Amino acid sequence: MKKVILIGMLLVCILLLTMCEQASDNILEKPIEMEQAVDKGTEQPKQEQAVDHTTGQLKQDTLEVKEPAVQEVFAQSFEYYSIDKEVEKRIVGISWKQNNTIKLEDLCYLKVTYWGFDEKPHIGELIVNKDIGHEVIEIFQELYEAKFPIEKMKLIDEYDGIDSKSMADNNTSAFCYREVDGKPGKLSKHSYGIAIDINPVQNPYVYQEKIAPEKGIEYIDRSKTSKGMITANDVCYKAFTNRGWTWGGDWKYEKDYQHFQK
């Protein structure tokens, strides 16, 4: 009888010991599971490996997370537009006035990239006759690619449509409905949108004692080349004359070095 009791007590002890070990195992396992859960929750996404698309194989170097590279914010612009309402507001009553010669529909608005005196690209504006709009874009694209320097290129309306103010600021411009200076009743080629003046200071108008603009006096001697100066057979001269334009620098009795006309 005592043996039975001892055996029973031994079995109970074994059972209790087994239960304690299982409970202990559960307690020890739970922190590990929680730690794993935390790791999964905070795990950073793995960087993708670069793939050689020609072979389909992984490259040895993996992609790195870097600061964005400095992007080129400037884009070349050689664009042709009809005269829209916004441009119309800017020019009506200034460079364009009601007349029986040239209509707004006969003109076009251009945005062209040019190489500045600061040796950086800029976008300028021109208004020309729509019949030569695409040709003018080609000309200025050629000048830009050759890095021919132009200081400014604004609509003459920025100067109240006054040619002398635009020239004094060395502004390259095209359309302006006006008479030839000193010749009342005779319309300038600019009135038809078929003339362009480039860098007026470096390429002044010269006739007898008259020099326009006045600052152009420094550039009367055409043998001394300077930034933005136009000379016979240079890239600017050829860009225009190869397309049938004439240059005021070739005129016999007066010289208009800034002036090209179709």
Stockholm file with secondary structure:
# STOCKHOLM 1.0

chainA/1-262         MKKVILIGMLLVCILLLTMCEQASDNILEKPIEMEQAVDKGTEQPKQEQAVDHTTGQLKQDTLEVKEPAVQEVFAQSFEYYSIDKEVEKRIVGISWKQNNTIKLEDLCYLKVTYWGFDEKPHIGELIVNKDIGHEVIEIFQELYEAKFPIEKMKLIDEYDGIDSKSMADNNTSAFCYREVDGKPGKLSKHSYGIAIDINPVQNPYVYQEKIAPEKGIEYIDRSKTSKGMITANDVCYKAFTNRGWTWGGDWKYEKDYQHFQK
#=GR chainA/1-262 SS CHHHHHHHHHHHHHHHHHHHHHHHHHHHHHHHHHHHHHHHHHCCCCCCEEECTTTCCEEEEECCCCCCCCCCCCCCCEEEEECCHHHHHHHBTTTBCSCSSCCGGGEEEEEEEEECTTSSEEEEEEEEEGGGHHHHHHHHHHHHHTTCBCCBCCCGGGGTTCHHHHHHTTBCBCCCCCEETTEEEEECGGGGTCEEECCTTTSCEEETTEEESGGGGGGCCTTSCCTTCCCTTSHHHHHHHTTTCEEGGGCSSCEETTEEEC
#=GC SS_cons         CHHHHHHHHHHHHHHHHHHHHHHHHHHHHHHHHHHHHHHHHHCCCCCCEEECTTTCCEEEEECCCCCCCCCCCCCCCEEEEECCHHHHHHHBTTTBCSCSSCCGGGEEEEEEEEECTTSSEEEEEEEEEGGGHHHHHHHHHHHHHTTCBCCBCCCGGGGTTCHHHHHHTTBCBCCCCCEETTEEEEECGGGGTCEEECCTTTSCEEETTEEESGGGGGGCCTTSCCTTCCCTTSHHHHHHHTTTCEEGGGCSSCEETTEEEC
//
